[in-house]
Amino acid sequence: MRVIIAIDIIEGKCVRLTKGDFSTKKIYNEDPVEVARELEDNGIKYLHLVDLDGAREKRIINYRVLEKISAATDLVIDFGGGIRADDDVKAAFNAGALQVTAGSIAATDSDLFLKWLMQFGTDRIILGADCRERKVVVSGWTESVDEDIKDYISNYSEKGVRYAICTDIDRDGMLKGPSTELYKEIAGEVKINLIASGGISSLKDLVEINEAGCEGAIIGKAIYENRIKLKEIRDIC
């Protein structure tokens, strides 16, 4: 299983939120490039870079941060937040992202999302599938869609999607464990490379996510709060 570290960006700084609430913003480092270099120096290979300003403004904003991290490291980067138009996708790829995560647009404009899938390839477009109480949520987690998350991911899998990041919002940033049973259900019934996100707080969580059948796991706050050491991840990868 791939272990992916998240860097969330607001105003060019490395931050974390709780349950996606911008009022809970905590700055961990003024320089995301410094954080990215530290990750690479500790054996991390994969980075999930999120433009929170972009998610809020519904357009890519922090692509310069992506450019700098891409130029300064060899990390394999997937980029999300504010991906709503063709130009956003192209900007992310041109700035150094290997993959782009599209969430809200998949729920609001399926045709455009599927066009990107065909244009850029199924290995490069990730479905961002966020949920609260199993219902799909979009627009920076402020709006819900009346569709079950498993059915949502399954429908897109049948249309060619190969990768999906599934975040249980109620667990995001809480450090109280991930939605392992949900991931086990999805991974067991849907043909998809499922990436778990939200709530991971220990190596035990990673083991259980792996056993649930996930292809990857995204860790954020647990790293910045020293619940999980980078060396520990390197030793198990």
BAFI-3210 file (N, C-alpha, C; in Angstrom, 3 decimals, decimal comma, padded with zeros to 6 digits):
// residues 237
n [1|2|3|4|5|6|7|8|9|10|11|12|13|14|15|16|17|18|19|20|21|22|23|24|25|26|27|28|29|30|31|32|33|34|35|36|37|38|39|40|41|42|43|44|45|46|47|48|49|50|51|52|53|54|55|56|57|58|59|60|61|62|63|64|65|66|67|68|69|70|71|72|73|74|75|76|77|78|79|80|81|82|83|84|85|86|87|88|89|90|91|92|93|94|95|96|97|98|99|100|101|102|103|104|105|106|107|108|109|110|111|112|113|114|115|116|117|118|119|120|121|122|123|124|125|126|127|128|129|130|131|132|133|134|135|136|137|138|139|140|141|142|143|144|145|146|147|148|149|150|151|152|153|154|155|156|157|158|159|160|161|162|163|164|165|166|167|168|169|170|171|172|173|174|175|176|177|178|179|180|181|182|183|184|185|186|187|188|189|190|191|192|193|194|195|196|197|198|199|200|201|202|203|204|205|206|207|208|209|210|211|212|213|214|215|216|217|218|219|220|221|222|223|224|225|226|227|228|229|230|231|232|233|234|235|236|237]
n.u [000,838|000,511|001,801|000,810|001,619|-000,038|-000,061|-001,565|-002,605|-002,923|-002,928|-000,304|000,930|001,693|-000,881|-003,407|-006,775|-009,771|-012,225|-012,602|-013,181|-012,604|-012,230|-010,844|-008,234|-004,801|-001,526|001,305|003,744|005,508|006,605|005,945|007,623|009,884|008,773|008,099|010,625|011,686|010,016|010,783|013,492|013,181|012,451|009,915|007,740|005,408|003,101|000,265|-001,067|-002,914|-004,853|-006,293|-007,228|-007,942|-009,990|-011,932|-012,329|-013,034|-011,347|-008,088|-005,412|-002,985|-000,877|001,748|003,072|002,977|004,619|007,098|007,586|007,657|009,901|011,877|011,966|011,756|009,331|006,348|003,554|000,157|-002,426|-004,931|-007,973|-009,915|-010,102|-011,764|-012,042|-010,874|-008,478|-007,535|-006,827|-004,807|-002,992|-002,193|-000,940|001,082|002,519|003,736|002,384|001,731|-000,620|-004,064|-006,566|-009,984|-012,903|-015,483|-016,311|-016,782|-019,155|-020,866|-020,581|-020,476|-019,911|-017,786|-015,812|-015,453|-014,526|-011,999|-010,882|-010,667|-009,085|-006,669|-005,992|-006,616|-004,858|-004,065|-006,075|-007,800|-010,592|-012,128|-013,739|-015,637|-017,299|-020,096|-021,642|-022,065|-023,080|-022,394|-020,329|-019,623|-017,998|-015,977|-016,771|-019,177|-021,644|-024,089|-024,732|-027,355|-026,528|-025,278|-022,015|-020,602|-022,053|-021,687|-018,887|-018,725|-020,281|-018,684|-016,423|-017,308|-017,343|-014,775|-012,978|-010,052|-008,763|-009,610|-009,986|-011,162|-012,680|-013,806|-015,519|-016,297|-014,355|-012,033|-009,053|-009,497|-008,125|-008,996|-009,138|-009,721|-012,395|-012,582|-014,261|-016,044|-014,266|-013,432|-015,801|-016,252|-013,865|-014,127|-016,270|-016,147|-014,378|-011,653|-008,856|-008,523|-008,083|-007,551|-008,584|-008,478|-008,704|-006,674|-004,412|-002,435|000,052|-001,229|-003,730|-002,984|-002,193|-004,659|-006,154|-004,760|-005,273|-007,958|-008,071|-007,297|-005,564|-003,958|-003,067|-003,757|-002,037|-002,113|-002,537|-001,683|001,016|002,012|001,372|002,964|002,057|002,517|005,632|007,864|010,000|008,983|007,082|008,721|010,068|008,115|007,317]
n.v [-001,196|002,210|004,957|008,175|011,531|014,437|017,836|020,751|023,846|027,226|030,542|030,242|028,855|026,014|024,232|022,876|021,788|021,190|018,899|020,194|022,821|026,157|028,004|026,691|026,669|025,836|026,812|025,120|025,341|027,947|027,619|025,548|024,197|023,612|021,742|019,725|018,966|017,908|015,704|014,164|013,754|011,991|009,651|009,558|009,171|009,941|012,605|014,418|017,222|019,964|022,617|024,724|027,324|027,428|025,513|026,861|029,154|028,117|027,771|027,143|028,247|028,195|027,290|027,994|027,194|024,453|024,309|025,076|023,058|020,823|021,430|021,418|018,903|015,282|014,187|012,306|013,791|014,381|016,637|018,735|020,697|023,285|022,547|023,042|023,666|023,266|024,708|024,747|022,079|021,724|023,659|022,585|020,166|021,223|022,558|020,567|018,406|014,924|013,587|014,615|015,536|015,535|016,654|018,116|018,810|016,378|015,616|017,649|018,150|015,773|015,063|016,739|015,927|013,253|013,733|014,786|012,493|010,864|012,483|013,004|010,611|007,596|007,042|009,458|011,110|011,519|010,500|012,535|011,652|012,568|012,318|012,534|010,937|008,886|010,162|011,894|014,767|018,132|021,091|022,290|020,897|021,915|021,462|018,935|015,881|013,861|010,995|007,756|007,044|004,712|003,765|005,917|005,940|003,419|003,754|005,531|003,980|002,053|003,616|003,948|005,108|004,801|005,434|006,533|008,891|008,661|010,457|010,641|013,103|013,736|012,597|013,755|015,290|014,786|012,817|010,376|007,898|006,134|005,587|002,657|000,385|001,277|001,667|-000,955|-002,126|-000,745|-001,325|-004,060|-004,458|-002,840|-002,298|-000,684|001,503|002,282|005,008|005,828|008,420|010,685|010,954|009,165|008,107|006,531|003,888|001,482|002,080|002,349|-000,260|-001,575|-000,309|-001,116|-003,879|-003,743|-003,439|-001,186|000,778|002,894|005,301|008,397|010,632|013,296|015,376|013,709|013,384|016,006|016,541|014,822|012,262|010,107|009,093|010,130|008,434|005,994|005,452|005,183|002,876|000,921|000,964]
n.w [000,000|-000,837|000,946|001,413|001,819|002,952|001,991|002,751|001,417|002,230|001,336|000,487|002,550|004,653|006,025|008,286|008,500|010,472|009,873|007,473|008,022|007,654|009,670|011,589|010,956|011,149|011,128|010,063|008,845|007,271|004,829|002,337|000,579|002,035|003,801|001,982|001,059|003,410|003,721|001,488|002,119|004,164|003,008|001,888|-000,889|-002,153|-002,620|-001,644|-002,661|-001,738|-002,772|-000,892|-000,956|-003,621|-003,672|-002,228|-003,767|-006,174|-008,354|-009,640|-007,638|-006,100|-007,798|-008,160|-005,874|-006,260|-008,537|-007,427|-005,507|-007,152|-008,694|-006,762|-005,630|-006,086|-005,664|-006,193|-007,268|-006,564|-007,305|-005,995|-005,586|-006,428|-009,074|-011,790|-014,470|-017,906|-018,190|-015,569|-015,068|-017,001|-016,117|-013,660|-014,426|-016,059|-014,152|-012,756|-011,568|-011,353|-011,217|-011,099|-008,838|-009,005|-007,651|-006,906|-009,508|-010,697|-009,581|-010,333|-013,040|-014,902|-017,552|-018,322|-016,501|-017,326|-019,854|-019,319|-018,284|-020,521|-022,152|-020,748|-019,583|-017,718|-015,678|-014,722|-013,810|-010,870|-009,004|-006,723|-003,953|-001,595|001,577|003,881|006,451|004,647|002,391|-000,630|-000,745|-001,797|-003,211|-001,481|000,734|001,566|000,467|-000,025|-001,829|-002,848|-002,859|-002,357|-001,198|-001,920|-004,136|-005,808|-006,312|-007,491|-009,818|-011,274|-011,536|-013,325|-015,538|-016,232|-014,419|-012,486|-010,127|-006,855|-004,296|-001,132|001,319|004,573|005,892|008,518|010,012|009,265|010,145|012,821|014,153|015,159|014,098|010,985|008,518|008,381|008,003|006,055|003,924|003,562|002,696|000,253|-001,198|-001,350|-003,033|-005,270|-008,264|-008,074|-007,520|-004,446|-002,314|000,934|003,174|005,880|009,315|010,057|012,486|013,558|013,240|013,388|012,305|009,630|009,002|009,247|007,256|005,032|005,166|004,671|001,984|000,575|-001,866|-001,330|001,258|002,736|004,762|007,040|009,330|011,434|010,979|011,234|013,845|015,123|015,722|014,132|013,026|010,438|009,937|010,810|008,876|006,650|007,377|007,152|004,555]
ca.u [000,000|001,237|001,531|000,873|001,545|-000,785|000,259|-002,680|-002,078|-003,713|-002,071|001,070|001,468|001,274|-001,859|-004,370|-008,094|-010,534|-013,489|-012,711|-013,646|-011,513|-012,027|-009,978|-006,910|-003,585|-000,346|002,396|005,008|005,313|007,224|005,613|008,764|010,702|008,081|008,227|012,016|011,829|009,355|011,640|014,700|012,825|012,067|008,562|007,736|004,133|002,575|-001,083|-001,003|-004,278|-005,010|-007,527|-007,720|-008,592|-011,253|-012,889|-012,586|-013,492|-010,375|-006,745|-004,752|-001,621|-000,071|003,154|003,600|003,183|005,816|008,298|007,813|008,039|011,269|012,812|011,958|011,334|008,103|005,247|002,550|-001,196|-002,824|-006,368|-008,454|-010,212|-010,030|-013,125|-012,048|-009,757|-007,251|-007,056|-006,153|-003,568|-002,066|-001,660|000,014|002,232|003,283|004,494|001,592|001,609|-002,051|-004,949|-007,765|-011,157|-013,994|-016,772|-016,707|-017,293|-020,540|-021,688|-020,441|-019,905|-019,393|-016,465|-014,895|-015,161|-013,697|-010,628|-010,432|-010,297|-008,048|-005,400|-005,710|-007,181|-003,818|-003,716|-007,228|-008,300|-011,901|-012,218|-015,054|-015,745|-018,637|-020,514|-022,713|-022,156|-023,566|-021,356|-020,301|-018,827|-017,814|-015,266|-017,501|-020,275|-022,894|-024,227|-025,421|-028,125|-026,067|-024,422|-020,632|-020,190|-022,686|-021,046|-017,582|-018,989|-020,748|-017,541|-015,554|-017,858|-017,091|-013,347|-012,131|-009,195|-008,317|-010,539|-009,654|-012,400|-012,492|-014,954|-015,310|-016,466|-013,144|-010,881|-008,401|-009,928|-007,151|-009,731|-009,234|-010,389|-013,625|-012,054|-015,342|-016,527|-013,271|-013,479|-016,994|-016,039|-012,794|-014,575|-017,355|-015,911|-013,069|-011,081|-007,699|-009,112|-007,134|-008,242|-008,171|-009,282|-008,747|-005,549|-003,665|-001,445|000,477|-002,282|-004,723|-002,446|-002,272|-006,062|-006,547|-004,144|-006,033|-009,280|-007,961|-006,991|-004,312|-003,155|-003,606|-003,248|-001,846|-001,814|-002,376|-000,944|002,439|002,350|001,212|003,923|001,426|003,236|006,931|008,218|010,878|008,146|006,492|009,804|010,408|007,082|007,054]
ca.v [000,000|003,476|005,942|009,482|012,613|015,593|019,222|021,632|025,191|028,461|031,720|029,812|028,245|024,647|024,307|021,784|022,150|020,124|018,682|021,120|024,119|027,122|028,727|025,880|026,651|025,863|026,882|024,263|025,806|029,047|027,248|024,176|023,562|023,061|020,536|018,712|018,475|017,055|014,438|013,398|013,370|010,884|008,481|009,643|009,260|010,418|013,813|014,883|018,666|020,484|024,064|025,040|028,591|027,076|024,837|027,865|030,119|027,348|027,889|026,875|029,469|027,987|026,461|028,357|026,309|023,177|024,463|025,119|021,733|019,938|021,762|021,204|017,508|014,253|013,596|012,048|014,691|014,576|017,992|018,960|021,950|024,309|022,021|023,198|023,950|022,712|025,452|024,341|020,788|021,954|024,405|021,658|019,270|022,014|022,965|019,431|017,314|013,705|013,301|015,677|015,061|016,355|016,225|018,770|018,801|015,044|015,555|018,693|018,140|014,464|015,028|017,377|015,051|012,098|014,230|014,830|011,114|010,407|013,355|012,935|009,227|007,124|007,022|010,821|011,789|010,840|010,919|012,941|011,186|012,918|011,993|012,725|009,959|008,121|010,976|012,645|016,209|018,860|022,544|022,526|020,175|022,761|021,038|017,486|015,301|012,728|009,748|006,969|007,141|003,484|003,764|006,993|005,445|002,293|004,277|006,073|002,854|001,453|004,542|003,955|005,680|003,787|005,877|007,381|009,249|008,737|011,125|010,788|014,442|013,787|012,084|014,507|016,141|014,471|011,890|009,364|006,687|006,261|004,815|001,410|-000,501|001,815|001,360|-002,402|-002,374|-000,244|-002,085|-005,422|-004,540|-001,961|-002,450|000,662|001,728|003,135|005,700|006,251|009,723|011,210|010,307|008,268|008,649|005,581|002,837|000,471|002,493|002,038|-001,713|-001,944|000,193|-002,039|-005,127|-003,477|-003,518|000,106|000,882|003,945|005,997|009,757|011,070|014,714|015,918|012,783|013,671|017,331|016,496|013,813|010,998|009,127|009,621|009,830|007,263|004,811|005,187|004,691|001,507|-000,051|001,045]
ca.w [000,000|-000,872|001,987|000,757|002,805|002,470|002,320|002,407|001,237|002,284|001,215|000,300|003,757|004,975|007,109|008,413|009,004|011,099|009,160|006,363|008,502|007,505|010,920|012,443|010,307|011,957|010,262|010,540|008,281|006,324|003,557|001,939|-000,096|003,121|004,259|000,930|001,080|004,592|003,406|000,575|002,850|005,055|002,237|001,345|-002,352|-002,705|-002,007|-001,991|-002,468|-001,831|-002,862|-000,176|-001,520|-004,878|-003,368|-001,773|-004,841|-007,334|-009,443|-009,150|-007,181|-005,594|-008,705|-008,003|-004,831|-006,946|-009,378|-006,587|-004,922|-008,248|-009,096|-005,654|-005,186|-007,043|-005,156|-007,119|-006,715|-007,077|-006,939|-005,993|-005,032|-007,423|-010,448|-012,312|-015,903|-018,673|-017,893|-014,241|-015,226|-017,747|-015,251|-012,658|-015,077|-016,503|-012,963|-012,240|-010,995|-012,151|-011,210|-010,632|-008,171|-009,289|-006,788|-007,123|-010,918|-011,021|-009,119|-010,945|-014,507|-015,200|-018,926|-018,338|-015,788|-018,178|-020,961|-018,803|-018,136|-021,855|-022,711|-020,033|-019,233|-016,451|-014,655|-014,328|-013,217|-009,679|-008,519|-005,330|-003,500|-000,187|002,069|005,267|006,695|003,388|001,292|-001,328|-000,484|-002,791|-003,004|-000,218|001,782|002,032|-000,149|-000,112|-002,974|-002,338|-003,475|-001,486|-001,651|-002,605|-005,449|-006,574|-006,770|-008,381|-011,112|-012,000|-011,880|-014,542|-016,647|-016,540|-013,373|-011,867|-008,805|-006,102|-002,922|-000,351|002,609|005,467|006,423|009,965|010,646|008,781|011,126|014,178|014,743|015,923|013,304|009,689|008,274|007,842|007,549|004,783|002,900|003,326|001,893|-001,112|-001,843|-001,571|-004,007|-006,426|-008,888|-008,039|-006,655|-003,423|-001,439|002,156|003,685|006,974|010,618|010,351|013,612|014,070|012,321|013,433|011,314|008,305|008,837|009,055|005,941|004,070|005,225|004,105|000,528|-000,037|-002,621|-000,740|002,426|002,865|006,140|007,147|010,676|012,300|010,776|011,760|015,298|015,602|016,101|013,322|012,606|009,048|009,951|010,958|007,556|005,801|007,772|006,761|003,110]
c.u [000,879|000,823|001,824|000,719|000,845|-000,133|-000,904|-002,191|-003,178|-002,733|-000,593|001,703|000,914|000,375|-002,608|-005,664|-008,689|-011,897|-013,709|-013,149|-012,482|-011,252|-011,111|-008,534|-005,770|-002,397|000,772|003,743|004,704|005,788|006,924|006,760|009,685|010,093|008,262|009,632|012,247|011,174|010,257|012,900|014,446|012,235|010,654|008,628|006,508|003,578|001,186|-001,130|-002,367|-004,280|-006,340|-008,103|-008,485|-009,931|-012,327|-013,292|-013,045|-012,649|-008,993|-006,048|-003,276|-000,765|001,413|003,814|003,888|004,439|007,094|008,604|008,274|009,487|012,289|012,926|011,622|010,065|007,093|004,024|001,193|-001,722|-004,330|-006,724|-008,665|-010,139|-011,440|-013,187|-010,832|-008,438|-006,677|-006,279|-004,806|-002,543|-001,419|-000,630|001,267|003,121|003,994|003,713|001,609|000,148|-002,812|-006,180|-008,907|-012,329|-015,327|-017,234|-017,258|-018,751|-021,444|-021,645|-019,728|-019,283|-017,995|-015,435|-014,486|-014,344|-012,238|-010,052|-009,939|-009,101|-006,686|-005,027|-006,206|-006,143|-003,556|-004,860|-007,789|-009,678|-011,800|-013,619|-015,164|-017,174|-018,826|-021,734|-023,099|-022,690|-022,423|-021,473|-019,319|-018,637|-017,163|-015,999|-018,652|-021,628|-022,925|-025,016|-026,120|-027,770|-025,116|-023,010|-020,168|-020,781|-022,031|-019,716|-017,767|-019,415|-019,589|-016,524|-016,008|-017,635|-015,603|-012,432|-011,353|-008,781|-009,379|-009,980|-010,965|-012,103|-013,808|-014,740|-015,397|-015,246|-011,907|-010,337|-008,730|-008,961|-007,811|-009,943|-010,034|-011,665|-013,279|-013,149|-015,928|-015,556|-013,270|-014,664|-016,783|-015,006|-013,227|-015,593|-017,129|-014,500|-012,450|-009,816|-008,140|-008,037|-007,909|-007,693|-009,096|-009,213|-007,566|-004,673|-002,562|-001,032|-000,557|-003,384|-004,261|-002,529|-003,706|-006,589|-005,988|-004,932|-007,433|-009,271|-007,663|-005,634|-003,380|-003,840|-002,940|-003,201|-001,509|-001,502|-001,560|000,562|002,815|002,208|002,093|003,259|002,084|004,526|007,210|009,107|010,066|007,504|007,543|010,117|009,375|006,799|008,018]
c.v [001,254|004,359|007,318|010,554|013,821|016,898|020,067|023,073|026,246|029,626|031,340|029,117|026,843|024,680|022,980|022,373|020,952|020,059|019,692|022,518|025,117|027,903|027,964|025,846|026,729|025,822|026,037|024,695|026,900|028,670|025,795|023,454|022,930|021,764|019,410|018,123|017,552|015,697|013,570|012,910|012,185|009,694|008,475|009,847|009,980|011,586|014,130|016,366|019,277|022,008|024,443|026,395|028,321|026,405|025,839|028,812|029,464|027,602|027,669|028,193|029,232|027,101|026,794|027,513|024,936|023,227|024,380|023,754|020,752|020,170|021,376|019,757|016,577|013,557|013,402|012,768|014,525|015,874|018,137|020,287|022,987|023,853|022,019|023,374|023,335|023,389|025,089|023,030|020,970|022,680|023,488|020,718|020,028|022,436|021,793|018,312|016,106|013,312|014,516|015,038|016,031|015,810|016,830|018,666|017,448|014,907|016,527|018,716|016,861|014,401|015,627|016,498|013,861|012,503|014,299|013,426|010,568|011,195|013,134|011,530|008,843|007,037|008,406|011,595|010,945|011,398|011,287|012,640|011,393|012,680|012,382|011,846|009,249|008,928|011,796|014,129|016,880|020,311|022,856|021,980|020,996|022,331|019,518|017,084|014,035|011,452|009,047|006,912|005,881|003,425|004,780|006,524|004,307|002,762|004,830|004,988|002,195|002,323|004,730|004,547|004,577|004,141|006,754|007,623|009,436|009,302|011,183|012,091|014,491|013,263|012,910|015,445|015,833|013,533|010,818|008,079|006,891|005,427|003,479|000,491|-000,022|001,485|-000,128|-002,762|-001,948|-001,084|-003,510|-005,568|-003,731|-002,181|-001,070|000,641|002,755|003,696|006,264|007,575|010,145|010,374|009,427|008,886|007,730|004,597|001,720|000,806|002,135|000,545|-002,130|-001,467|-000,704|-003,338|-004,968|-003,482|-002,217|000,069|001,909|004,546|007,357|010,136|012,557|015,103|015,015|012,978|014,977|017,415|015,413|012,565|009,838|009,787|009,229|008,600|005,972|004,445|004,617|003,231|000,476|-000,050|000,165]
c.w [000,000|000,306|001,400|001,827|002,176|002,923|001,825|002,422|001,369|002,285|001,179|001,479|003,968|006,207|007,229|008,957|009,758|010,433|008,040|006,736|008,486|008,792|011,878|011,923|011,321|011,019|010,878|010,001|007,257|004,927|003,202|001,239|000,937|003,649|003,252|000,903|002,270|004,363|002,534|001,279|003,776|004,305|001,698|-000,167|-002,904|-001,892|-002,561|-001,648|-002,744|-001,771|-002,192|-000,608|-002,807|-004,659|-002,984|-002,907|-006,141|-008,585|-008,848|-008,800|-006,860|-006,496|-008,608|-006,918|-005,422|-007,798|-008,547|-005,990|-005,987|-008,673|-008,026|-005,213|-006,354|-006,561|-006,282|-006,555|-007,391|-006,477|-007,019|-005,363|-006,116|-008,864|-011,029|-013,829|-016,579|-018,307|-016,538|-014,331|-015,917|-016,900|-014,228|-013,278|-015,522|-015,336|-012,298|-011,595|-011,920|-012,278|-010,695|-010,006|-008,426|-008,485|-007,164|-008,563|-011,328|-010,634|-009,867|-012,469|-014,926|-016,591|-019,009|-017,639|-016,660|-019,399|-020,535|-018,695|-019,476|-022,396|-022,065|-019,588|-017,852|-015,334|-014,077|-013,675|-012,072|-009,334|-007,044|-004,825|-001,990|000,304|003,530|005,485|005,401|002,205|000,699|-000,986|-001,441|-002,338|-001,666|000,974|002,351|001,480|-000,247|-001,352|-002,489|-003,091|-002,523|-002,061|-002,389|-004,009|-006,370|-007,159|-007,755|-009,775|-011,925|-012,366|-013,174|-015,767|-016,920|-015,492|-012,671|-010,439|-008,150|-004,710|-002,171|001,035|003,367|006,235|007,948|010,718|010,286|009,857|012,571|014,913|015,605|015,129|012,028|009,604|007,620|007,299|006,220|003,660|002,551|002,444|000,441|-001,845|-002,172|-002,683|-005,274|-006,948|-009,042|-007,198|-005,616|-002,505|-000,258|002,650|004,819|008,237|010,981|011,433|014,124|012,989|012,276|012,415|009,904|008,012|008,523|007,706|004,847|004,004|004,639|002,577|-000,177|-000,748|-002,017|000,475|002,516|004,341|006,142|008,575|011,592|012,168|011,465|013,280|015,933|016,178|015,361|012,858|011,151|008,971|010,044|009,627|006,628|006,120|007,334|005,266|002,321]
res [m|r|v|i|i|a|i|d|i|i|e|g|k|c|v|r|l|t|k|g|d|f|s|t|k|k|i|y|n|e|d|p|v|e|v|a|r|e|l|e|d|n|g|i|k|y|l|h|l|v|d|l|d|g|a|r|e|k|r|i|i|n|y|r|v|l|e|k|i|s|a|a|t|d|l|v|i|d|f|g|g|g|i|r|a|d|d|d|v|k|a|a|f|n|a|g|a|l|q|v|t|a|g|s|i|a|a|t|d|s|d|l|f|l|k|w|l|m|q|f|g|t|d|r|i|i|l|g|a|d|c|r|e|r|k|v|v|v|s|g|w|t|e|s|v|d|e|d|i|k|d|y|i|s|n|y|s|e|k|g|v|r|y|a|i|c|t|d|i|d|r|d|g|m|l|k|g|p|s|t|e|l|y|k|e|i|a|g|e|v|k|i|n|l|i|a|s|g|g|i|s|s|l|k|d|l|v|e|i|n|e|a|g|c|e|g|a|i|i|g|k|a|i|y|e|n|r|i|k|l|k|e|i|r|d|i|c]
***
